[in-house]
Amino acid sequence: MSASGNGRLAGRTVAVLATNGVEEVELVEPRRAVEEAGGTVRLLSLEPGEIQAMKSDVHAAGRHPVDQAVSEASVSDFDALILPGGTTNPDHLRQDPAAVAFVRDFVESGRPVGVICHGPWTLVEADVVRGRTLTSYPSVRTDIRNAGGNVVDEEVVVDGNLVSSRNPRDLPAFCATLVEVFANAEQHAG
């Protein structure tokens, strides 16, 4: 951890919304970046307990304890949100009304949202990509376009309060940009 990263997110609380099937590295690396910058991370999911992370969608990886069910979470308790990918994770999230409402309310609140890989599926379901520019895993791009979004193929894209990346190879740039955007955003939680 570099000395320059210490404390940039002190006093900030970041939600990670994920469920079974989340791509583990897309959960773990952004969480580590936020924590190393002094932020607090809370894992929200569809239900209490643990979620099963995956590697490349098919290999079981670690299990991660859930801090709170998204149905019991309030946008006002958080300064920022991270939506990791994996194909089954956002597919389950976009079918859950509480998760979709939370994401919609979060984006509309103006608080920063980081999303990577297949994560934009939940943004599409929440109808918050219209007129926005973002990137994603290639198979999600048609869905974003069909929902009125503009898709570019870049390592990391910032459009207002949305920060997006394509895949795990983009994690170094994604994590650095998240910390920067989260640190510069107006603090809300607490």
Accessible surface in RSA format (square Angstrom, percent):
REM  Atomic radii and reference values for relative SASA: ProtOr
REM  Chains: A
REM  Algorithm: Lee & Richards
REM  Probe-radius: 1.40
REM  Slices: 20
REM RES _ NUM      All-atoms   Total-Side   Main-Chain    Non-polar    All polar
REM                ABS   REL    ABS   REL    ABS   REL    ABS   REL    ABS   REL
RES MET A   1   156.33  81.0  73.10  48.4  83.23 198.2  81.58  69.4  74.75  99.0
RES SER A   2    70.30  59.4  54.33  72.5  15.96  36.8  50.23 107.0  20.06  28.1
RES ALA A   3    86.87  79.9  65.89 101.7  20.97  47.7  67.94  95.7  18.92  50.1
RES SER A   4    94.16  79.6  69.68  93.0  24.48  56.4  60.13 128.0  34.03  47.7
RES GLY A   5    18.62  23.0   0.00   N/A  18.62  23.0  18.62  51.1   0.00   0.0
RES ASN A   6    84.03  57.9  64.70  62.5  19.33  46.5  26.49  63.8  57.54  55.6
RES GLY A   7    40.12  49.5   0.00   N/A  40.12  49.5  21.81  59.8  18.31  41.0
RES ARG A   8    90.29  37.9  68.99  35.2  21.30  50.7  31.62  43.2  58.68  35.6
RES LEU A   9     0.00   0.0   0.00   0.0   0.00   0.0   0.00   0.0   0.00   0.0
RES ALA A  10    61.67  56.7  45.98  71.0  15.69  35.7  46.60  65.6  15.07  39.9
RES GLY A  11    62.83  77.5   0.00   N/A  62.83  77.5  39.92 109.5  22.91  51.3
RES ARG A  12    28.60  12.0  28.35  14.4   0.25   0.6   1.80   2.5  26.79  16.2
RES THR A  13    27.92  19.9  27.92  28.3   0.00   0.0   5.27   7.1  22.65  34.2
RES VAL A  14     0.57   0.4   0.57   0.5   0.00   0.0   0.57   0.5   0.00   0.0
RES ALA A  15     0.00   0.0   0.00   0.0   0.00   0.0   0.00   0.0   0.00   0.0
RES VAL A  16     0.35   0.2   0.35   0.3   0.00   0.0   0.35   0.3   0.00   0.0
RES LEU A  17     0.00   0.0   0.00   0.0   0.00   0.0   0.00   0.0   0.00   0.0
RES ALA A  18     0.00   0.0   0.00   0.0   0.00   0.0   0.00   0.0   0.00   0.0
RES THR A  19     9.18   6.5   9.18   9.3   0.00   0.0   0.00   0.0   9.18  13.9
RES ASN A  20    74.45  51.3  73.92  71.4   0.54   1.3  21.11  50.8  53.34  51.6
RES GLY A  21     6.79   8.4   0.00   N/A   6.79   8.4   4.81  13.2   1.98   4.4
RES VAL A  22     0.00   0.0   0.00   0.0   0.00   0.0   0.00   0.0   0.00   0.0
RES GLU A  23    16.79   9.6  16.79  12.7   0.00   0.0   4.39   8.5  12.40  10.1
RES GLU A  24    42.06  24.1  42.06  31.8   0.00   0.0  10.75  20.8  31.31  25.6
RES VAL A  25    54.78  36.0  50.25  45.5   4.54  10.9  53.08  46.1   1.70   4.6
RES GLU A  26     0.09   0.1   0.09   0.1   0.00   0.0   0.00   0.0   0.09   0.1
RES LEU A  27     1.18   0.7   0.58   0.4   0.61   1.5   0.91   0.6   0.28   0.7
RES VAL A  28    40.05  26.4  38.86  35.2   1.18   2.8  38.99  33.9   1.05   2.9
RES GLU A  29    56.62  32.5  55.06  41.7   1.55   3.7   9.58  18.5  47.03  38.4
RES PRO A  30     0.29   0.2   0.25   0.2   0.04   0.2   0.25   0.2   0.04   0.3
RES ARG A  31    53.13  22.3  53.13  27.1   0.00   0.0  20.11  27.5  33.01  20.0
RES ARG A  32   106.95  44.9 105.07  53.6   1.88   4.5  36.96  50.5  69.99  42.4
RES ALA A  33    20.07  18.5  12.23  18.9   7.85  17.8  17.70  24.9   2.37   6.3
RES VAL A  34     0.09   0.1   0.09   0.1   0.00   0.0   0.09   0.1   0.00   0.0
RES GLU A  35    81.89  47.0  67.00  50.7  14.89  35.5  24.13  46.7  57.76  47.2
RES GLU A  36    75.31  43.2  67.28  50.9   8.03  19.1  24.19  46.8  51.12  41.7
RES ALA A  37     3.77   3.5   3.12   4.8   0.66   1.5   3.53   5.0   0.24   0.6
RES GLY A  38    35.01  43.2   0.00   N/A  35.01  43.2  20.38  55.9  14.63  32.8
RES GLY A  39     8.45  10.4   0.00   N/A   8.45  10.4   0.13   0.4   8.32  18.6
RES THR A  40    76.37  54.3  72.17  73.2   4.21  10.0  42.68  57.3  33.69  50.9
RES VAL A  41     9.98   6.6   0.00   0.0   9.98  24.0   0.00   0.0   9.98  27.1
RES ARG A  42    80.59  33.8  80.59  41.1   0.00   0.0  20.95  28.6  59.63  36.1
RES LEU A  43     0.00   0.0   0.00   0.0   0.00   0.0   0.00   0.0   0.00   0.0
RES LEU A  44     0.00   0.0   0.00   0.0   0.00   0.0   0.00   0.0   0.00   0.0
RES SER A  45     1.17   1.0   1.17   1.6   0.00   0.0   0.00   0.0   1.17   1.6
RES LEU A  46    48.94  27.3  30.23  21.6  18.71  47.0  30.55  21.5  18.39  49.5
RES GLU A  47   121.71  69.9 119.64  90.5   2.07   4.9  34.69  67.1  87.02  71.0
RES PRO A  48   103.61  75.5  88.75  80.9  14.87  54.0  89.29  73.7  14.33  89.0
RES GLY A  49    44.73  55.2   0.00   N/A  44.73  55.2  36.85 101.1   7.88  17.7
RES GLU A  50    88.66  50.9  68.79  52.0  19.87  47.3  17.78  34.4  70.87  57.9
RES ILE A  51     4.22   2.4   4.22   3.1   0.00   0.0   4.22   3.0   0.00   0.0
RES GLN A  52    38.48  21.5  38.48  28.1   0.00   0.0  23.98  51.0  14.51  11.0
RES ALA A  53     0.00   0.0   0.00   0.0   0.00   0.0   0.00   0.0   0.00   0.0
RES MET A  54    35.17  18.2  35.17  23.3   0.00   0.0  28.84  24.5   6.33   8.4
RES LYS A  55   133.54  65.1 133.14  81.7   0.40   0.9  76.45  68.8  57.08  60.8
RES SER A  56    72.56  61.3  52.27  69.8  20.29  46.7  34.59  73.7  37.97  53.2
RES ASP A  57    50.88  35.6  35.72  35.6  15.16  35.8  14.64  34.4  36.25  36.2
RES VAL A  58   108.05  71.1  81.33  73.6  26.72  64.4  84.58  73.5  23.47  63.6
RES HIS A  59   110.55  60.4 107.19  74.5   3.37   8.6  67.75  69.8  42.80  49.8
RES ALA A  60    79.38  73.0  47.62  73.5  31.76  72.2  47.62  67.1  31.76  84.1
RES ALA A  61    32.55  29.9   6.35   9.8  26.20  59.6  18.73  26.4  13.83  36.6
RES GLY A  62    29.23  36.0   0.00   N/A  29.23  36.0  26.54  72.8   2.69   6.0
RES ARG A  63   129.68  54.4 105.52  53.8  24.16  57.5  49.86  68.1  79.83  48.4
RES HIS A  64    29.69  16.2  29.69  20.6   0.00   0.0  16.58  17.1  13.11  15.3
RES PRO A  65    89.45  65.2  87.80  80.0   1.65   6.0  87.80  72.5   1.65  10.3
RES VAL A  66    21.14  13.9   0.72   0.6  20.43  49.2   0.72   0.6  20.43  55.4
RES ASP A  67    65.95  46.2  36.41  36.2  29.54  69.9   6.60  15.5  59.34  59.2
RES GLN A  68    41.58  23.3  34.58  25.3   7.00  16.7  14.03  29.9  27.55  20.9
RES ALA A  69     7.24   6.7   5.44   8.4   1.80   4.1   5.44   7.7   1.80   4.8
RES VAL A  70     4.07   2.7   0.91   0.8   3.17   7.6   0.91   0.8   3.17   8.6
RES SER A  71    78.13  66.0  45.00  60.1  33.13  76.3  32.80  69.9  45.33  63.5
RES GLU A  72   129.46  74.3 101.42  76.7  28.04  66.8  40.56  78.5  88.90  72.6
RES ALA A  73    17.56  16.1   0.00   0.0  17.56  39.9   0.30   0.4  17.26  45.7
RES SER A  74    48.78  41.2  43.52  58.1   5.26  12.1  32.38  68.9  16.40  23.0
RES VAL A  75    21.78  14.3  18.39  16.6   3.40   8.2  18.39  16.0   3.40   9.2
RES SER A  76    66.60  56.3  58.22  77.7   8.38  19.3  41.82  89.1  24.77  34.7
RES ASP A  77    74.08  51.9  66.47  66.2   7.61  18.0  17.10  40.2  56.98  56.8
RES PHE A  78     1.52   0.8   1.52   0.9   0.00   0.0   1.52   0.9   0.00   0.0
RES ASP A  79     3.30   2.3   2.32   2.3   0.98   2.3   2.32   5.5   0.98   1.0
RES ALA A  80     0.92   0.8   0.92   1.4   0.00   0.0   0.92   1.3   0.00   0.0
RES LEU A  81     0.00   0.0   0.00   0.0   0.00   0.0   0.00   0.0   0.00   0.0
RES ILE A  82     0.44   0.2   0.44   0.3   0.00   0.0   0.44   0.3   0.00   0.0
RES LEU A  83     1.65   0.9   1.54   1.1   0.11   0.3   1.65   1.2   0.00   0.0
RES PRO A  84     1.05   0.8   0.00   0.0   1.05   3.8   0.00   0.0   1.05   6.5
RES GLY A  85     0.00   0.0   0.00   N/A   0.00   0.0   0.00   0.0   0.00   0.0
RES GLY A  86     3.00   3.7   0.00   N/A   3.00   3.7   3.00   8.2   0.00   0.0
RES THR A  87    42.08  29.9  41.14  41.7   0.94   2.2  30.56  41.0  11.52  17.4
RES THR A  88    65.47  46.6  64.33  65.2   1.14   2.7  59.32  79.7   6.15   9.3
RES ASN A  89     0.00   0.0   0.00   0.0   0.00   0.0   0.00   0.0   0.00   0.0
RES PRO A  90     0.56   0.4   0.56   0.5   0.00   0.0   0.56   0.5   0.00   0.0
RES ASP A  91    46.81  32.8  46.81  46.6   0.00   0.0   7.00  16.5  39.82  39.7
RES HIS A  92    85.34  46.6  81.73  56.8   3.61   9.2  49.37  50.9  35.96  41.8
RES LEU A  93     1.86   1.0   1.86   1.3   0.00   0.0   1.86   1.3   0.00   0.0
RES ARG A  94    65.70  27.6  59.29  30.2   6.40  15.2   5.09   7.0  60.61  36.7
RES GLN A  95   124.53  69.6  93.23  68.1  31.29  74.5  45.10  96.0  79.43  60.2
RES ASP A  96    36.17  25.3  33.97  33.8   2.20   5.2   5.00  11.8  31.17  31.1
RES PRO A  97   110.00  80.2  98.64  89.9  11.36  41.3 106.51  87.9   3.49  21.7
RES ALA A  98    35.26  32.4  22.34  34.5  12.92  29.4  30.70  43.2   4.56  12.1
RES ALA A  99     0.00   0.0   0.00   0.0   0.00   0.0   0.00   0.0   0.00   0.0
RES VAL A 100    12.74   8.4  12.74  11.5   0.00   0.0  12.74  11.1   0.00   0.0
RES ALA A 101    38.67  35.6  38.46  59.3   0.21   0.5  38.46  54.2   0.21   0.6
RES PHE A 102    10.21   5.1   5.56   3.4   4.65  12.1   9.57   5.8   0.65   1.9
RES VAL A 103     0.00   0.0   0.00   0.0   0.00   0.0   0.00   0.0   0.00   0.0
RES ARG A 104    81.46  34.2  81.46  41.5   0.00   0.0  24.98  34.1  56.48  34.2
RES ASP A 105    73.35  51.4  68.13  67.8   5.22  12.3  15.62  36.8  57.74  57.6
RES PHE A 106     0.00   0.0   0.00   0.0   0.00   0.0   0.00   0.0   0.00   0.0
RES VAL A 107     9.86   6.5   5.09   4.6   4.77  11.5   5.09   4.4   4.77  12.9
RES GLU A 108   121.61  69.8  84.72  64.1  36.89  87.8  42.45  82.1  79.16  64.6
RES SER A 109    44.15  37.3   9.58  12.8  34.57  79.6  22.83  48.6  21.32  29.9
RES GLY A 110    46.44  57.3   0.00   N/A  46.44  57.3  28.73  78.8  17.71  39.7
RES ARG A 111    26.27  11.0  25.88  13.2   0.39   0.9   0.39   0.5  25.88  15.7
RES PRO A 112     3.85   2.8   3.85   3.5   0.00   0.0   3.85   3.2   0.00   0.0
RES VAL A 113     0.00   0.0   0.00   0.0   0.00   0.0   0.00   0.0   0.00   0.0
RES GLY A 114     0.00   0.0   0.00   N/A   0.00   0.0   0.00   0.0   0.00   0.0
RES VAL A 115     0.04   0.0   0.04   0.0   0.00   0.0   0.04   0.0   0.00   0.0
RES ILE A 116     0.00   0.0   0.00   0.0   0.00   0.0   0.00   0.0   0.00   0.0
RES CYS A 117     8.08   6.1   8.08   9.0   0.00   0.0   0.00   0.0   8.08   8.7
RES HIS A 118     9.48   5.2   9.48   6.6   0.00   0.0   6.19   6.4   3.29   3.8
RES GLY A 119     0.81   1.0   0.00   N/A   0.81   1.0   0.74   2.0   0.07   0.1
RES PRO A 120     0.00   0.0   0.00   0.0   0.00   0.0   0.00   0.0   0.00   0.0
RES TRP A 121    35.07  14.1  34.85  16.9   0.22   0.5  34.72  18.5   0.35   0.6
RES THR A 122     0.74   0.5   0.74   0.8   0.00   0.0   0.00   0.0   0.74   1.1
RES LEU A 123     0.00   0.0   0.00   0.0   0.00   0.0   0.00   0.0   0.00   0.0
RES VAL A 124    31.00  20.4  23.48  21.3   7.52  18.1  23.48  20.4   7.52  20.4
RES GLU A 125    88.38  50.7  72.57  54.9  15.81  37.6   5.84  11.3  82.54  67.4
RES ALA A 126     0.21   0.2   0.00   0.0   0.21   0.5   0.00   0.0   0.21   0.6
RES ASP A 127    79.91  56.0  64.83  64.5  15.08  35.7  23.48  55.3  56.44  56.3
RES VAL A 128    13.87   9.1   3.88   3.5   9.99  24.1  10.75   9.3   3.12   8.5
RES VAL A 129     0.00   0.0   0.00   0.0   0.00   0.0   0.00   0.0   0.00   0.0
RES ARG A 130   150.12  63.0 133.50  68.1  16.62  39.6  65.52  89.5  84.60  51.3
RES GLY A 131    67.78  83.6   0.00   N/A  67.78  83.6  38.16 104.7  29.62  66.3
RES ARG A 132    46.83  19.7  46.83  23.9   0.00   0.0  23.35  31.9  23.48  14.2
RES THR A 133    37.66  26.8  36.97  37.5   0.70   1.7  18.89  25.4  18.77  28.4
RES LEU A 134     0.33   0.2   0.33   0.2   0.00   0.0   0.33   0.2   0.00   0.0
RES THR A 135     0.00   0.0   0.00   0.0   0.00   0.0   0.00   0.0   0.00   0.0
RES SER A 136     0.00   0.0   0.00   0.0   0.00   0.0   0.00   0.0   0.00   0.0
RES TYR A 137    86.47  40.4  86.47  49.2   0.00   0.0  37.52  28.2  48.95  60.3
RES PRO A 138    78.52  57.2  66.89  61.0  11.64  42.3  67.19  55.5  11.34  70.5
RES SER A 139    69.93  59.1  43.32  57.8  26.61  61.3  51.99 110.7  17.94  25.1
RES VAL A 140     0.00   0.0   0.00   0.0   0.00   0.0   0.00   0.0   0.00   0.0
RES ARG A 141    31.56  13.2  31.56  16.1   0.00   0.0   9.17  12.5  22.39  13.6
RES THR A 142    80.82  57.5  80.61  81.7   0.22   0.5  49.99  67.2  30.83  46.6
RES ASP A 143    48.88  34.2  46.36  46.1   2.52   6.0   6.83  16.1  42.05  41.9
RES ILE A 144     0.00   0.0   0.00   0.0   0.00   0.0   0.00   0.0   0.00   0.0
RES ARG A 145   128.58  54.0 113.56  57.9  15.01  35.7  50.15  68.5  78.43  47.5
RES ASN A 146   119.81  82.6  83.32  80.5  36.49  87.9  29.17  70.2  90.64  87.6
RES ALA A 147    14.27  13.1   7.27  11.2   7.00  15.9  14.05  19.8   0.22   0.6
RES GLY A 148    33.13  40.9   0.00   N/A  33.13  40.9  20.72  56.9  12.42  27.8
RES GLY A 149     9.55  11.8   0.00   N/A   9.55  11.8   0.63   1.7   8.93  20.0
RES ASN A 150    79.09  54.5  74.61  72.1   4.48  10.8  26.47  63.7  52.62  50.9
RES VAL A 151    18.76  12.3   1.64   1.5  17.11  41.2   1.64   1.4  17.11  46.4
RES VAL A 152    40.24  26.5  34.79  31.5   5.44  13.1  40.24  35.0   0.00   0.0
RES ASP A 153    94.01  65.9  67.46  67.1  26.55  62.8  23.49  55.3  70.52  70.3
RES GLU A 154    89.47  51.4  85.22  64.5   4.25  10.1  31.15  60.2  58.32  47.6
RES GLU A 155    86.03  49.4  81.08  61.3   4.96  11.8  18.46  35.7  67.57  55.2
RES VAL A 156    37.67  24.8  24.53  22.2  13.14  31.7  24.53  21.3  13.14  35.6
RES VAL A 157    13.07   8.6   9.70   8.8   3.37   8.1  12.73  11.1   0.35   0.9
RES VAL A 158    76.69  50.5  46.61  42.2  30.07  72.5  46.61  40.5  30.07  81.6
RES ASP A 159    37.29  26.1  32.70  32.6   4.59  10.8   9.85  23.2  27.44  27.4
RES GLY A 160    62.05  76.5   0.00   N/A  62.05  76.5  40.45 111.0  21.60  48.4
RES ASN A 161    22.42  15.5  15.56  15.0   6.86  16.5  13.54  32.6   8.89   8.6
RES LEU A 162     1.06   0.6   0.51   0.4   0.55   1.4   0.51   0.4   0.55   1.5
RES VAL A 163     0.00   0.0   0.00   0.0   0.00   0.0   0.00   0.0   0.00   0.0
RES SER A 164     0.59   0.5   0.59   0.8   0.00   0.0   0.00   0.0   0.59   0.8
RES SER A 165     0.00   0.0   0.00   0.0   0.00   0.0   0.00   0.0   0.00   0.0
RES ARG A 166    55.16  23.2  55.16  28.1   0.00   0.0   5.13   7.0  50.03  30.3
RES ASN A 167    14.43  10.0  14.43  13.9   0.00   0.0   3.21   7.7  11.22  10.8
RES PRO A 168    49.31  35.9  42.48  38.7   6.82  24.8  42.79  35.3   6.52  40.5
RES ARG A 169   194.15  81.5 170.10  86.7  24.05  57.3  81.87 111.9 112.28  68.0
RES ASP A 170     3.46   2.4   3.46   3.4   0.00   0.0   0.00   0.0   3.46   3.5
RES LEU A 171     8.50   4.7   8.40   6.0   0.10   0.2   8.50   6.0   0.00   0.0
RES PRO A 172   104.04  75.8  87.26  79.5  16.78  61.0  98.05  81.0   5.99  37.2
RES ALA A 173    24.33  22.4  14.39  22.2   9.94  22.6  22.91  32.3   1.43   3.8
RES PHE A 174     0.00   0.0   0.00   0.0   0.00   0.0   0.00   0.0   0.00   0.0
RES CYS A 175    13.84  10.5  13.72  15.3   0.12   0.3  10.68  27.1   3.15   3.4
RES ALA A 176    67.26  61.8  51.04  78.8  16.22  36.9  60.91  85.8   6.35  16.8
RES THR A 177    28.30  20.1  24.84  25.2   3.46   8.2  14.16  19.0  14.14  21.4
RES LEU A 178     0.42   0.2   0.42   0.3   0.00   0.0   0.42   0.3   0.00   0.0
RES VAL A 179    19.05  12.5  19.05  17.3   0.00   0.0  19.05  16.6   0.00   0.0
RES GLU A 180    79.27  45.5  79.08  59.8   0.18   0.4  36.25  70.1  43.02  35.1
RES VAL A 181    29.60  19.5  25.70  23.3   3.91   9.4  28.54  24.8   1.06   2.9
RES PHE A 182     2.93   1.5   1.58   1.0   1.35   3.5   1.98   1.2   0.96   2.7
RES ALA A 183    17.38  16.0   3.49   5.4  13.89  31.6   3.49   4.9  13.89  36.8
RES ASN A 184   105.35  72.6  70.37  68.0  34.98  84.2  30.26  72.8  75.09  72.6
RES ALA A 185    24.26  22.3  11.42  17.6  12.85  29.2  21.17  29.8   3.09   8.2
RES GLU A 186   131.61  75.6 112.61  85.2  19.00  45.2  49.74  96.2  81.87  66.8
RES GLN A 187    83.22  46.5  61.16  44.7  22.05  52.5  21.45  45.6  61.77  46.9
RES HIS A 188    67.21  36.7  38.31  26.6  28.90  73.9  22.39  23.1  44.83  52.2
RES ALA A 189    15.75  14.5   2.49   3.8  13.26  30.2   2.61   3.7  13.13  34.8
RES GLY A 190   121.84 150.3   0.00   N/A 121.84 150.3  68.09 186.9  53.75 120.4
END  Absolute sums over single chains surface
CHAIN  1 A     7890.4       5998.8       1891.6       3897.8       3992.5
END  Absolute sums over all chains
TOTAL          7890.4       5998.8       1891.6       3897.8       3992.5
